[in-house]
């Protein structure tokens, strides 16, 4: 899993942009995510298919102990 921070949350266009720890931006459809807001630290799996840009899968708030 990769970690990152939510940078943009656009409910009108139904997407979230996450800046990964590698400095890349990943998009996620808001239908796949609930309760995530700008500034939240998240973990996700980068989608290996980058034909339409970098996407994240399995996005969830990062767990910190």
N, C-alpha and C positions, 0 to 999 in steps of 0.2 A: 504494500500500500504506500501511496505517496501522500504527503501532507501539504496543505496550502491554506490560503486565507481567501474568504469570499470578498471580492472587490466590487462587483456589480450585481444587483438583483433587479431585474426588469420584469415585473408581473404582467405588464401589457403585452410584451412580446414573448413571455413565458420562457425566460432563460436566466441562468446565473453564470457569471464569470468567476472563475477561481484562478488565483495566481499560485502556481505550484512552487514547491521548494527549489525546483530547477529554473525558476524565472519565467517559465512558459505560462500562457493563459489557456485554460481549458473551459469549455462551455458544457452546461448541463441543462436539460429541460426541467422546468419547475415541477412538472407532473411526477418526476422521480424523487422529489425532495420535499420534505415538510419541516418547518421549524428552523430553517437556516436563514441567517440574516447577514448583512454586510458587516465585515469585521470578524465574523466567527471563524475559528480555526476548524478545518475539516480534514478528513482523510478520504481518499478515493483511489480507484484503479484507473490509470490512463487507458483509454480505448486504443487498441493496437491499429485500428483502421483510421488513418489520418487523411483519407481521401477528401473529406469535406471539413478539414480543420481538426484541431485537437479537441477531443471530448473526454469527459470523465464519466466513469460508471461507479456504481455502488458508493455514492457520496453520502457521508454521514458526519455529524459533529465529532471532532477528535476527542478521544477519551484521555483524560489526564489524571494521574493518580497523585 
